[in-house]
Amino acid sequence: SGLADPNLWTDRLYATDLTVNWYWNQYLRVLFDWQHAEFGSPVYYRPGGLQKTSDLFLVRFQVWF
């Protein structure tokens, strides 16, 4: 309804997320995360470039005190 241009953006997204937590000790945690997304139709990610999939890698360190 006019919120997004269907020629530029997709109407479907399939995502897979895998996370591993490593508790180093009682105060430290390390999180490793991978997310893979597949779009129903290619989307623009930069001027002149189309993308059908997207991957995200994340490492997070957490300290409790």
LONUDO-911694 format. One record per residue: x, y, z of N, C-alpha, C in turn. Coordinates in nm, 3 decimals, padded with zeros to 5 digits. Layout:
! LONUDO-911694
{n_east:X	n_north:Y	n_up:Z	ca_east:X	ca_north:Y	ca_up:Z	c_east:X	c_north:Y	c_up:Z}
...
This chain:
! LONUDO-911694
{n_east:00.083	n_north:-00.120	n_up:00.000	ca_east:00.000	ca_north:00.000	ca_up:00.000	c_east:00.087	c_north:00.126	c_up:00.000}
{n_east:00.190	n_north:00.127	n_up:-00.083	ca_east:00.270	ca_north:00.247	ca_up:-00.097	c_east:00.383	c_north:00.260	c_up:00.003}
{n_east:00.404	n_north:00.163	n_up:00.091	ca_east:00.510	ca_north:00.175	ca_up:00.191	c_east:00.647	c_north:00.136	c_up:00.136}
{n_east:00.651	n_north:00.040	n_up:00.045	ca_east:00.778	ca_north:-00.005	ca_up:-00.012	c_east:00.759	c_north:-00.030	c_up:-00.161}
{n_east:00.858	n_north:00.002	n_up:-00.239	ca_east:00.854	ca_north:-00.018	ca_up:-00.384	c_east:00.881	c_north:-00.165	c_up:-00.414}
{n_east:00.784	n_north:-00.240	n_up:-00.467	ca_east:00.805	ca_north:-00.383	ca_up:-00.494	c_east:00.910	c_north:-00.409	c_up:-00.601}
{n_east:00.950	n_north:-00.308	n_up:-00.677	ca_east:01.056	ca_north:-00.326	ca_up:-00.776	c_east:01.194	c_north:-00.324	c_up:-00.712}
{n_east:01.206	n_north:-00.269	n_up:-00.593	ca_east:01.334	ca_north:-00.260	ca_up:-00.524	c_east:01.348	c_north:-00.361	c_up:-00.410}
{n_east:01.237	n_north:-00.402	n_up:-00.349	ca_east:01.241	ca_north:-00.484	ca_up:-00.229	c_east:01.163	c_north:-00.612	c_up:-00.249}
{n_east:01.192	n_north:-00.711	n_up:-00.170	ca_east:01.127	ca_north:-00.841	ca_up:-00.181	c_east:01.009	c_north:-00.849	c_up:-00.085}
{n_east:00.920	n_north:-00.945	n_up:-00.109	ca_east:00.808	ca_north:-00.966	ca_up:-00.018	c_east:00.822	c_north:-01.096	c_up:00.062}
{n_east:00.936	n_north:-01.166	n_up:00.044	ca_east:00.961	ca_north:-01.291	ca_up:00.117	c_east:01.105	c_north:-01.293	c_up:00.170}
{n_east:01.121	n_north:-01.354	n_up:00.286	ca_east:01.253	ca_north:-01.368	ca_up:00.347	c_east:01.256	c_north:-01.499	c_up:00.424}
{n_east:01.360	n_north:-01.578	n_up:00.399	ca_east:01.382	ca_north:-01.702	ca_up:00.471	c_east:01.514	c_north:-01.688	c_up:00.547}
{n_east:01.510	n_north:-01.710	n_up:00.676	ca_east:01.631	ca_north:-01.688	ca_up:00.757	c_east:01.664	c_north:-01.810	c_up:00.842}
{n_east:01.794	n_north:-01.836	n_up:00.855	ca_east:01.846	ca_north:-01.941	ca_up:00.942	c_east:01.945	c_north:-01.874	c_up:01.037}
{n_east:01.933	n_north:-01.905	n_up:01.165	ca_east:02.019	ca_north:-01.844	ca_up:01.266	c_east:02.079	c_north:-01.954	c_up:01.352}
{n_east:02.211	n_north:-01.950	n_up:01.368	ca_east:02.281	ca_north:-02.049	ca_up:01.450	c_east:02.367	c_north:-01.973	c_up:01.551}
{n_east:02.345	n_north:-02.002	n_up:01.679	ca_east:02.417	ca_north:-01.932	ca_up:01.786	c_east:02.484	c_north:-02.034	c_up:01.878}
{n_east:02.607	n_north:-02.003	n_up:01.917	ca_east:02.681	ca_north:-02.086	ca_up:02.013	c_east:02.725	c_north:-01.994	c_up:02.126}
{n_east:02.693	n_north:-02.032	n_up:02.248	ca_east:02.738	ca_north:-01.961	ca_up:02.367	c_east:02.850	c_north:-02.040	c_up:02.432}
{n_east:02.956	n_north:-01.970	n_up:02.468	ca_east:03.067	ca_north:-02.033	ca_up:02.537	c_east:03.085	c_north:-01.958	c_up:02.669}
{n_east:03.059	n_north:-02.027	n_up:02.780	ca_east:03.075	ca_north:-01.968	ca_up:02.912	c_east:03.216	c_north:-01.997	c_up:02.960}
{n_east:03.302	n_north:-01.897	n_up:02.947	ca_east:03.444	ca_north:-01.910	ca_up:02.979	c_east:03.462	c_north:-01.939	c_up:03.128}
{n_east:03.392	n_north:-01.864	n_up:03.211	ca_east:03.384	ca_north:-01.888	ca_up:03.354	c_east:03.254	c_north:-01.824	c_up:03.401}
{n_east:03.236	n_north:-01.809	n_up:03.532	ca_east:03.107	ca_north:-01.757	ca_up:03.582	c_east:03.086	c_north:-01.609	c_up:03.552}
{n_east:03.188	n_north:-01.538	n_up:03.504	ca_east:03.177	ca_north:-01.395	ca_up:03.477	c_east:03.185	c_north:-01.359	c_up:03.328}
{n_east:03.237	n_north:-01.449	n_up:03.246	ca_east:03.260	ca_north:-01.417	ca_up:03.104	c_east:03.183	c_north:-01.512	c_up:03.014}
{n_east:03.121	n_north:-01.454	n_up:02.911	ca_east:03.052	ca_north:-01.532	ca_up:02.809	c_east:03.094	c_north:-01.480	c_up:02.673}
{n_east:03.114	n_north:-01.572	n_up:02.579	ca_east:03.143	ca_north:-01.537	ca_up:02.440	c_east:03.031	c_north:-01.597	c_up:02.355}
{n_east:02.972	n_north:-01.515	n_up:02.270	ca_east:02.863	ca_north:-01.559	ca_up:02.183	c_east:02.909	c_north:-01.551	c_up:02.038}
{n_east:02.891	n_north:-01.659	n_up:01.964	ca_east:02.919	ca_north:-01.663	ca_up:01.821	c_east:02.786	c_north:-01.683	c_up:01.750}
{n_east:02.757	n_north:-01.601	n_up:01.652	ca_east:02.627	ca_north:-01.607	ca_up:01.584	c_east:02.648	c_north:-01.597	c_up:01.433}
{n_east:02.574	n_north:-01.680	n_up:01.359	ca_east:02.573	ca_north:-01.675	ca_up:01.213	c_east:02.428	c_north:-01.672	c_up:01.169}
{n_east:02.395	n_north:-01.578	n_up:01.084	ca_east:02.260	ca_north:-01.567	ca_up:01.030	c_east:02.268	c_north:-01.564	c_up:00.877}
{n_east:02.193	n_north:-01.652	n_up:00.814	ca_east:02.187	ca_north:-01.658	ca_up:00.668	c_east:02.044	c_north:-01.627	c_up:00.626}
{n_east:02.029	n_north:-01.532	n_up:00.534	ca_east:01.896	ca_north:-01.493	ca_up:00.485	c_east:01.891	c_north:-01.508	c_up:00.334}
{n_east:01.777	n_north:-01.557	n_up:00.285	ca_east:01.753	ca_north:-01.568	ca_up:00.142	c_east:01.628	c_north:-01.487	c_up:00.110}
{n_east:01.638	n_north:-01.401	n_up:00.011	ca_east:01.527	ca_north:-01.315	ca_up:-00.028	c_east:01.447	c_north:-01.382	c_up:-00.139}
{n_east:01.316	n_north:-01.357	n_up:-00.141	ca_east:01.230	ca_north:-01.413	ca_up:-00.244	c_east:01.266	c_north:-01.366	c_up:-00.383}
{n_east:01.312	n_north:-01.244	n_up:-00.395	ca_east:01.360	ca_north:-01.188	ca_up:-00.520	c_east:01.481	c_north:-01.100	c_up:-00.488}
{n_east:01.574	n_north:-01.081	n_up:-00.581	ca_east:01.694	ca_north:-01.002	ca_up:-00.551	c_east:01.660	c_north:-00.860	c_up:-00.506}
{n_east:01.738	n_north:-00.809	n_up:-00.412	ca_east:01.719	ca_north:-00.674	ca_up:-00.359	c_east:01.845	c_north:-00.592	c_up:-00.383}
{n_east:01.829	n_north:-00.461	n_up:-00.385	ca_east:01.944	ca_north:-00.371	ca_up:-00.401	c_east:02.018	c_north:-00.358	c_up:-00.269}
{n_east:02.149	n_north:-00.376	n_up:-00.270	ca_east:02.229	ca_north:-00.356	ca_up:-00.149	c_east:02.332	c_north:-00.247	c_up:-00.168}
{n_east:02.351	n_north:-00.199	n_up:-00.290	ca_east:02.437	ca_north:-00.085	ca_up:-00.321	c_east:02.394	c_north:-00.036	c_up:-00.459}
{n_east:02.431	n_north:00.084	n_up:-00.497	ca_east:02.392	ca_north:00.133	ca_up:-00.630	c_east:02.440	c_north:00.039	c_up:-00.741}
{n_east:02.348	n_north:-00.012	n_up:-00.819	ca_east:02.381	ca_north:-00.100	ca_up:-00.929	c_east:02.404	c_north:-00.244	c_up:-00.892}
{n_east:02.386	n_north:-00.281	n_up:-00.765	ca_east:02.413	ca_north:-00.418	ca_up:-00.722	c_east:02.290	c_north:-00.485	c_up:-00.664}
{n_east:02.267	n_north:-00.608	n_up:-00.705	ca_east:02.157	ca_north:-00.687	ca_up:-00.653	c_east:02.212	c_north:-00.800	c_up:-00.568}
{n_east:02.133	n_north:-00.843	n_up:-00.471	ca_east:02.176	ca_north:-00.948	ca_up:-00.380	c_east:02.059	c_north:-01.041	c_up:-00.354}
{n_east:02.082	n_north:-01.172	n_up:-00.363	ca_east:01.978	ca_north:-01.272	ca_up:-00.339	c_east:01.987	c_north:-01.331	c_up:-00.199}
{n_east:02.109	n_north:-01.329	n_up:-00.140	ca_east:02.129	ca_north:-01.382	ca_up:-00.004	c_east:02.210	c_north:-01.282	c_up:00.078}
{n_east:02.208	n_north:-01.303	n_up:00.208	ca_east:02.283	ca_north:-01.217	ca_up:00.299	c_east:02.333	c_north:-01.302	c_up:00.415}
{n_east:02.458	n_north:-01.279	n_up:00.457	ca_east:02.515	ca_north:-01.350	ca_up:00.572	c_east:02.563	c_north:-01.248	c_up:00.675}
{n_east:02.539	n_north:-01.281	n_up:00.801	ca_east:02.581	ca_north:-01.196	ca_up:00.912	c_east:02.658	c_north:-01.282	c_up:01.010}
{n_east:02.777	n_north:-01.236	n_up:01.049	ca_east:02.859	ca_north:-01.303	ca_up:01.150	c_east:02.875	c_north:-01.207	c_up:01.267}
{n_east:02.855	n_north:-01.258	n_up:01.388	ca_east:02.859	ca_north:-01.173	ca_up:01.507	c_east:02.935	c_north:-01.245	c_up:01.617}
{n_east:03.027	n_north:-01.173	n_up:01.683	ca_east:03.096	ca_north:-01.223	ca_up:01.802	c_east:03.072	c_north:-01.121	c_up:01.912}
{n_east:03.027	n_north:-01.170	n_up:02.026	ca_east:02.994	ca_north:-01.080	ca_up:02.137	c_east:03.059	c_north:-01.132	c_up:02.264}
{n_east:03.123	n_north:-01.041	n_up:02.337	ca_east:03.183	ca_north:-01.073	ca_up:02.466	c_east:03.098	c_north:-01.006	c_up:02.573}
{n_east:03.063	n_north:-01.081	n_up:02.677	ca_east:02.980	ca_north:-01.028	ca_up:02.784	c_east:03.045	c_north:-01.054	c_up:02.919}
{n_east:03.048	n_north:-00.952	n_up:03.004	ca_east:03.106	ca_north:-00.961	ca_up:03.137	c_east:02.997	c_north:-00.934	c_up:03.240}
{n_east:02.982	n_north:-01.024	n_up:03.336	ca_east:02.890	ca_north:-01.004	ca_up:03.447	c_east:02.969	c_north:-00.964	c_up:03.571}
{n_east:02.921	n_north:-00.861	n_up:03.639	ca_east:02.985	ca_north:-00.821	ca_up:03.765	c_east:02.883	c_north:-00.764	c_up:03.860}
